Amino acid sequence: MKKKVLVLEDESSIRSFVVLNLERVGYEVVEAETGERALELLQENPDIGVALIDIMLPDIDGFEVCRRIRGNGSKIGIIMLTSRTQEIDRVTGLMTGADDYVTKPFSPTELVARIDALYRRLGDVVAEDPGRLISGPFVLNTRNRTVDKNGVRIKLTQVEYLIMKYFMDNPGRALSRENMLSAVWGEDYYGELKIVDVNIRRLRLKIEDEPTNPRYIQTVWGYGYKWEQ
């Protein structure tokens, strides 16, 4: 079965370019010009594994599309497509639940590599020994890839789950941003280290009682982060 990708892009020339290159390497592509249509297609195609979402759309923007996808509990991979270069747009996209971003203009090779990497770590669930990791009030289930805090399920994206697992596999150990990028996003990922910081900020909002004064995810200044039990 072919892996399925949603391409949400209102500019037909760019969308056709992306679709052509994805189909050329074997992906099945579902196309949308508006945010509302993309949300409908996601409901109609539950086997979509990755969504490419443009920020500037004629109805609702890509940030809102991303929020609604995550609000529905979906764990699909999301890559934001943007022609802007401001860091605030990248951060906003990641904070609304995106896993990665690609800035226009981009090469077909780069885009395919990002989708391949995202599918490897999110779309294909690697067989793991069924079991649990327990740390303080947290229970991580490696079989169904969930995390509970004090018995209450926390809605995490697959990237957030992988970060939690990496932390809980290495309690009390200072983890560099470079090591986290390699462990969670893959050794072949060539994005920026900033993506680690933004995802940590997003994860703190979900798991910490006081995100601005974190108890569990400690910052190791100038290096990375550490998980405190």
Order of alpha helices (4+ residues) and beta strands (2+ residues): beta-alpha-beta-alpha-beta-alpha-beta-alpha-beta-alpha-beta-beta-beta-beta-alpha-beta-alpha-alpha-beta-beta
